[in-house]
Amino acid sequence: MTTSGSIILNQLQISQKIRRIAYQIYETNSSEKEVILAGIVGNGYLFAEKLMEVLQEISPLKVTLCKVNIDKKNPLKAITTTLNVEDYKNKSLVLVDDVLSSGTTLIYGIKHFLDVPLKRFKTAVLVNRNHKKYPVKADFKGISLSTSIKEHIQVEFSGKEAIAYLA
């Protein structure tokens, strides 16, 4: 992995953030039998996979992974998931993405799941940039970072390796 910017989180730090967020998800859902991790296509899904690995290691929860297909360039297009509505109805669900910047992707993802009665609904991100144009927040976050609007946060997951940097 090569970066062209300042490293925000290295592999060890990302692993620690993933573990901490997994514990927070478990603590929030300790009375549940199952939790759905709905990862937004791309890095959100890769982040959700890593959270699932740790959750399965630290908790008795049944963890079900779901891919949320959102066109990030045109979030008004129909959103699809790899699970049927019945698979997550009346269950605890965590919507997962790598970076929360303007909130557009997360808010449209939330909107999709609001049509289904859920027992509990939370959001998780690795990096929260604090540049929201929508009233959306991350319930579980690895790091909050104030950046200029022109700066870009890039997260790369490659096998067991991961890095987050400012581009």
C-alpha positions as MATLAB code, in Angstrom:
seq = 'MTTSGSIILNQLQISQKIRRIAYQIYETNSSEKEVILAGIVGNGYLFAEKLMEVLQEISPLKVTLCKVNIDKKNPLKAITTTLNVEDYKNKSLVLVDDVLSSGTTLIYGIKHFLDVPLKRFKTAVLVNRNHKKYPVKADFKGISLSTSIKEHIQVEFSGKEAIAYLA';
ca = [
       0.000    0.000    0.000;
       1.372    3.354   -0.994;
       0.006    6.686    0.099;
       0.365   10.125   -1.364;
      -0.653   11.987    1.787;
      -0.365   12.210    5.544;
      -1.189    9.017    7.410;
      -4.097    9.489    9.819;
      -4.405    5.894   11.027;
      -1.878    3.125   10.512;
      -2.606   -0.627   10.487;
      -2.264   -1.028   14.259;
      -4.448    1.999   15.012;
      -7.155    0.821   12.604;
      -7.116   -2.620   14.221;
      -7.514   -1.001   17.639;
     -10.401    1.189   16.386;
     -12.133   -1.840   14.848;
     -11.811   -3.788   18.102;
     -13.119   -0.859   20.177;
     -16.098   -0.291   17.852;
     -16.853   -4.046   17.902;
     -16.940   -3.945   21.717;
     -19.254   -0.916   21.612;
     -21.579   -2.709   19.185;
     -21.567   -5.779   21.447;
     -22.247   -3.707   24.584;
     -25.142   -1.944   22.853;
     -26.576   -5.254   21.640;
     -25.665   -7.545   24.561;
     -29.322   -8.445   25.123;
     -29.773   -9.446   21.469;
     -29.203  -12.819   19.851;
     -28.280  -11.359   16.457;
     -26.972   -8.153   14.950;
     -26.976   -7.212   11.271;
     -23.927   -5.343    9.969;
     -25.033   -3.514    6.824;
     -21.890   -2.350    5.052;
     -22.143    0.263    2.336;
     -20.681   -1.099   -0.910;
     -16.918   -0.624   -1.180;
     -14.922    0.227    1.918;
     -17.997    0.325    4.152;
     -18.559   -3.354    3.427;
     -14.873   -4.195    3.947;
     -14.984   -2.347    7.280;
     -18.156   -4.291    8.225;
     -16.367   -7.582    7.421;
     -13.548   -6.649    9.804;
     -16.044   -5.678   12.513;
     -17.806   -9.018   12.030;
     -14.535  -10.943   12.517;
     -13.911   -9.233   15.872;
     -17.557   -9.502   16.992;
     -17.511  -13.246   16.343;
     -14.310  -13.505   18.381;
     -15.506  -11.462   21.401;
     -19.229  -12.176   21.618;
     -21.843  -14.913   21.356;
     -23.888  -12.732   18.963;
     -24.895  -14.163   15.638;
     -23.501  -11.599   13.193;
     -25.075  -11.361    9.752;
     -23.346   -9.344    7.076;
     -25.351   -7.407    4.515;
     -24.038   -5.426    1.546;
     -25.846   -2.142    0.894;
     -25.611   -1.086   -2.745;
     -25.784    2.702   -3.010;
     -24.763    4.726   -6.051;
     -22.651    7.317   -4.197;
     -22.704    9.653   -7.218;
     -26.499    9.423   -7.468;
     -27.904    8.299   -4.080;
     -31.493    8.835   -5.246;
     -31.213    5.694   -7.386;
     -32.805    2.599   -5.896;
     -30.814    1.109   -3.025;
     -30.535   -2.654   -2.817;
     -29.206   -5.021   -0.170;
     -27.976   -8.601   -0.243;
     -30.551   -9.538    2.412;
     -34.304   -9.664    2.051;
     -36.327   -7.289    4.223;
     -37.576  -10.252    6.277;
     -33.946  -11.089    7.152;
     -33.464   -7.846    9.114;
     -37.023   -6.946   10.112;
     -37.369   -6.399   13.897;
     -33.642   -6.963   14.422;
     -30.767   -4.790   15.543;
     -28.934   -3.264   12.584;
     -25.720   -1.238   12.298;
     -25.160    0.693    9.061;
     -21.391    0.779    8.401;
     -19.248    3.040    6.192;
     -15.572    3.935    6.218;
     -15.754    7.759    6.181;
     -18.586   10.094    7.195;
     -17.990   13.323    5.317;
     -21.073   15.225    4.115;
     -23.446   12.531    5.357;
     -25.095   12.046    1.955;
     -24.330    8.327    1.610;
     -25.201    7.560    5.225;
     -28.492    9.506    5.219;
     -29.724    7.765    2.061;
     -28.686    4.424    3.542;
     -30.620    5.275    6.709;
     -33.637    6.329    4.631;
     -33.669    2.900    2.959;
     -33.827    1.069    6.297;
     -36.460    3.390    7.795;
     -39.089    1.629    5.691;
     -38.560   -1.509    7.783;
     -39.408   -1.869   11.480;
     -36.093   -2.416   13.277;
     -35.497   -3.234   16.928;
     -32.451   -0.945   17.072;
     -30.650    1.111   14.412;
     -27.127    2.502   14.804;
     -24.379    3.784   12.518;
     -20.631    3.095   12.553;
     -17.777    4.795   10.704;
     -14.012    4.588   10.927;
     -13.440    8.317   10.276;
     -15.922   11.104   11.032;
     -14.920   14.274    9.148;
     -17.363   16.765   10.690;
     -18.446   18.274    7.329;
     -22.072   17.255    7.411;
     -24.731   18.805    5.241;
     -27.348   16.433    6.667;
     -28.343   15.886   10.305;
     -26.723   12.469   10.559;
     -24.284   11.209   13.161;
     -22.117    8.199   13.715;
     -23.076    6.275   16.856;
     -19.767    4.417   16.767;
     -16.694    6.115   15.313;
     -13.003    5.350   15.238;
     -11.780    8.940   15.024;
     -13.291   12.410   14.555;
     -11.196   14.662   12.393;
     -11.637   18.304   11.463;
     -10.294   18.779    7.962;
     -10.713   21.439    5.317;
     -13.513   20.793    2.855;
     -10.930   20.460    0.052;
      -9.040   17.681    1.807;
      -9.972   14.078    1.158;
      -9.734   11.103    3.494;
      -8.819    7.835    1.829;
      -9.114    4.474    3.570;
      -7.523    1.432    1.965;
      -8.240   -2.145    3.008;
      -6.076   -4.822    1.414;
      -6.321   -8.278    2.962;
      -5.139   -7.922    6.566;
      -3.598   -4.504    5.872;
      -5.387   -1.187    6.280;
      -4.404    2.474    6.268;
      -6.214    5.822    6.380;
      -4.601    8.946    5.031;
      -5.261   12.556    4.098;
      -5.021   13.224    0.365;
];
